[in-house]
Amino acid sequence: MRPSKHHVRGTRGLLGVLLTALAALAALLTVAPAAQADTTICEQYGSTTIQNRYVVQNNRWGTSDTQCISVTDSGFRVTQADGSVPTNGAPKSYPSVFNGCHYTNCSPGTNLPARLGTISSAPTSISYTYVSNAVYDAAYDIWLDPTPRTDGVSRTEIMVWFNKVGPVQPVGSQVGTATVAGRQWQVWSGNNGSNDVLSFVAPSAITSWSFDVMDFVRQAVSRGLAQDSWYLTSVQAGFEPWQNGAGLAVNSFSSTVNTGSGGSGGSTACKVAYATNVWPGGFTADVTVTNTGSSPVNGWKLAFTLPSGQQISSAWGATVTPSSGAVTASALAHNAQIAPGGQVSFGFQGSYGGTFAKPAGFSLNGTACTTA
């Protein structure tokens, strides 16, 4: 029997409802995997954040060949690593995950840079996946600097080599062995032209480990490559490949830096406003420090680095020493305390050469400040 138009419309309507319900069910079944989809980064210096705590970076700096990483919610995996560079030189990249600041890219909520003398512990853990068809090292990087810098290259780099495959070696030469954090290491020391490098090489591959970063930092201090007045600027974990590298992965990473009061009488949180008046060859700076924490700051010291070519000739409201480079502004007797929500101001006059620039970052009693 030929169906009536009404029957056809009704059947189609019923089919439409059924198809809509099936589509909705399919969407429910596929939403979760889609939300968990990994992020692929192929840009030379591309980066993203994970867990709202860490930065994952592709960081391909030694080659023009393609490198891609697939970022998970706990780490990353190298999915493409074209090209190679000579093994007697620098590697081609350092895909990595980090806590802290790297070339002004700071991880969310980090308390780095932090003055070494205020850090009680810095627990961390890392889990790696290795491959055999590549030349690389698996390195945990610890960066130290005399100033609370958030840009450029820090003065001293500590490298902890968890594994190496192929004819590669750390910067410099082997200077001995040491037991650090309960493990035996080969110790290498040298300079790569940009910074000092202290390396600890595991005699056999370590796939996962939990340790305290400060155990290695104290090694650098004891060897004269850092001081307690210096700053921990970042901790990073990743790979340095010379040839290939696809399949290498950081499965998981965690980093916490526990700091004391730093002489503040409580946890320090701060904001700095840096206002300048500039003329050819000279300038004045008016600096306002706000205590954004919940405890008073007693006996404050504000550390920052003057850009190259700048020199202070006079100061008011604080003692500022030295006159150039990494300087510290110290409180006077009448303004030594900053109440919660309170402010203190000081200023100075100076000269400069070339193009005028402002300091990249500030640290109050060892804790990095935000800038207004």
N, C-alpha and C positions, 0 to 999 in steps of 0.2 A: 504494500500500500504506500502510495506517495504521501509523505507527511505534510501536514498543513504548515503555513508560514509561522503560525503561532508555536507549533511544536518545534520547529527548527530554531526559532529565537530562544525558546526555553532551554533546549538542549545546549545551545551555544552559551547561554548565560550560566548554566550549571557547570559547563566545562571551564568557563572563565573563572568562576569562583574557585574551582578545584585547582586550576593552574596557578592562581594567585596565592592560594594557601601553600602549594608546593614550593613556589618561589620564595615565600616568606620563610618556610622551613629551611630551604637551602641557604638562605641568607644567614639564618641563625647559626647554621652548622659551619659556615665559612667565615663568620665575623672574627672569631677568636684567632684563627691562624693568620688572618690578614693583619690584625692588630699587632701580631708578634713578628711580622716580616722583618728580616734583617735589612739594615741600611747599607748600601754599597757606595763606597767613596773611591773615586779614581782621580780626583783633582790633586795636583801636586802637593799642596799643603792643606787639603780639605780636612775638616774635623767635625765631630758631633759630640754630644754628651750622652752618658749612660747613667742610670740610677740617680739622675740629678745630683751626681757627686763627682764624676770623673769625665775627663776629655779623652776621646780616642782620635788619633791623628794619623793620616797617611804618611806625611812627612818624607816625601821623595825629593831629596836634595842633590844627589850625586849622579843622576842620570836623567836623560830625556825620555827613556823608554817607559812604557806604561806600567803602573803598579796600581792594583785595586785591592781594597780590603772590604770584607763583609762584617759589619759591626753587629754584634749580638747584644742582648741585655746585660751580659756579664763580661764581655771582652770583644775579641775580633779574630778573624781568620784572613790570611792573605790568599786571595783568589786568583790574582794574576801578578806576576813579577818578572817582566820581560828584561832582557839585556843582562850585561855583566860588566864589571869593572876589575882592573888588576888587583890581585890579592895583596900586593905589597903597598897598597895605598888605602885611602879611606873607603868605607862601604858606600853603597849607592842610596841608602835610605835608612830610616829608623821608624817604621810603623810601630806605634806604641800607645799605651794608655797611661794617663798621669793624673796625679793630685798636685795642685800648685799652679804655678804660672810659667808659661813658655811663650816667649816673644809676644807678650801682652795678652795672650790667651789664657785666662785663669779658669780653673775648674769651679763649678758652682759651690758656693758656701765654704771654700777653702780658708783655712787660717794661716796659709803660707803666703808670703815669706814669714818665718818665725825665727827669732834670735835663738841660737843654739843653746845659750845659757838658760833659757826659759823652758826648754823642751825636756819633760820628764821621761817620755817614751814615745816611740813612733812605730807601733805595731803594724805589720803588713803581711800579706800573703799573696802568692802567685802560683798559678798552675799553667804549664806550657804543653803544647803538642809540637813535636819535632818531625822533621822529614830528613831523609838521607840523600836526596837527589839535588842538593843545593850546597852552597858555601856560605856560611853565616855564623854569627854568634847569637845566643839568647842572653840579653843583657838587661839588668836592673840598674837604672841610672839614678844617682843621688847628686843633686846640684847644690853647691854652696857658694856664697858670695859675701864680701865684706859689707855690702849694703842690701837693703830689702828690695832688690830690683825685681821687676816683673817683665823686663824686656831684655832682648839680646842674650849674650852668653855669659853665664856665671863664671867666677874665677876658677873654681875647682870642681872637677867632675869625678865622682866615685863610680866606677863600673863594677858590677858584680856579674861575672860571666857564669851563668848556670850551665851552659853547654856551648861547644864550638864544633863545627864540622868543616873540614878542609884546612888548607895551609894558611891560616890567619892567626894573628897574635895581637895583643893589646898595644897601645901606644907606649913607646919607650922600651925599657928592658926590665928583665926580672931582677928584683932586688932582694929576694928571699922568700920565705914562707911564713905563714901566720895562722894561728887558730882564732877564728872570729865567729861568734855566735854558735860555738860548739862544733864548727866544721874546720877542716884543714883547707888552706888556699895557697896557691902560688900568688905572690905579690909583685905587681909590675908598677913602674912609675915613669912618667915622662911628661912631655908637653907637645900638643898638636899644633902649636902656633897661635892658638886662640885661648887656650886654658890649660891649666895643669890637669893631669889625669892620673888617678890612682886606681889600679884595677886589681880585683881579686878573682882568680880563675879557679873554678872547681876542677879537681883532677878527673872527675867522671861526671856524666850528665846528671843534673837534678831536674826532675820533672815538676815537682811542686814543693813548696816550702813556706813556712811561716816564721818570721824573725822580726827583730827590732832594728830599724834603720840606724838608730843611734849607736849600735855596736860598731858599725862601719864608719860612722861620722867620727867617733872617738879615735879610730885608727888614723884618720886624716889629721885630726888635731894633734895627736901624739907625734906625728911625722912632720909637723910644721907646715902642713898644707891648708890649715884652717885654724880659727880661734873661736873661743866660746862667744866672743862678741859678734861673730859672723852670723849669717842667716841661712837657713834651709829654704831654698826657693821652690824646689819641686822634687818629686820622686816619680820615676817613670819606669815602665816595664814593656819590653818589646824585643825586636830583632834588628840586627844589622846584617843584611844580606849583601854579599859581593856578587854572587851568581844565583840566578833563579830565586826560589823562596816560596812558591805557591804551596799552600797546605800548612805553613807555619801558623800557629794559633796561640793566642792568650785565652785560655778557657775561662779564667776568673782572675780578678784582681781586687784587692782591698787595701786601703791605706788610711790610717788615722794618726794625727799628730797631737799628742797631749802636752799642753803647755801649762806652766805655773803662772803665778801672778805677775812675774817680771817686775816686781818692785812696786806694783800699783796698789796693793792692798786688796785686790780682787781682780776678776777677769776684766781685761782692757778691750774696749771697743771705741773706735775713734773716727772722726771725719776731719779732713784738712782742706781749708780754702787757701789758695795761693794766688794772691793778686799782685800784679806787677805794673810798674811804670817804666817804660823802656825808651831810651834815646840812643843815638849812635855811640857805641862804645861803653855805655853805662846803663844801670838799672837800679831800681829799688824793688824789694819784695816785702809785702805785708802778709804774714802767715797767721791764720786763725785755726786753732786746734779745738775741736769740740769733743767732749767726753760723752759718747753715746751709750756707754755701759751703765750698769746699775750700781757700781761701787766708785768711790772717789779714787782719783789717780794722785798718788803722792810722789813727789820727786821725779817729775816727768823728764824724759829725754826723747826728742824727735830726731830720728835718723833719716837722711836722704842723700842723694848724690847729685852734686851740681854738674850739669853737662860740661863737656870738655871746653876749655877756654874761659870759663867763668871763675872769678875770684872775688871773695868778700873783702871789703875794706873796712867796714864798720857795722856794728849790730846794736840793737836796742831791745829790751824786754827779755833777753836770753843771752847766754854765753854760747857762741857758735864757733866750734873748732873742728878741724883745721879750717883754713881759708879757701880751700878748693878740694875737688874730688869728693870722697865720702865724708860728709860732715855730720856733726851731731849738735843740735840746739838743746841746751840744758837749762832747766828752770833757775830763776833767781829766788832769793829768800822770800820775797813778797808775793810770788805767784807760783809757788811750788805745788799747790794743790789745785786740782780741777774737779769740782763737784760733779755728780751725775747730772748730765744735761748742761753743764757749765762749759765755759770757753776760756781760753787764754790766747793772747796775741803777742807776737814779737815781729821784728822786721830787721832788714839789713840792706846795705847798699853795696854794690859791686860793679865790676867791669866785665866785659866779655869781648870775645873776638869771633868773627864770622857771623853766622846766623844765630839769633837768640832763641833759646828753648827753655822750657820749664823742666824741673825734675820729673822723672817717670813715676816715682812712688815714694811713700812716706811710711815710717813705722814708729809707733809710740810704745816705748818700753818693750820692744821686741815683737809687737803685734802690728801687722799691716793695717793701714787706715784706708778708708774710702776717700775719694776726693770729691769736693763739691763742684 
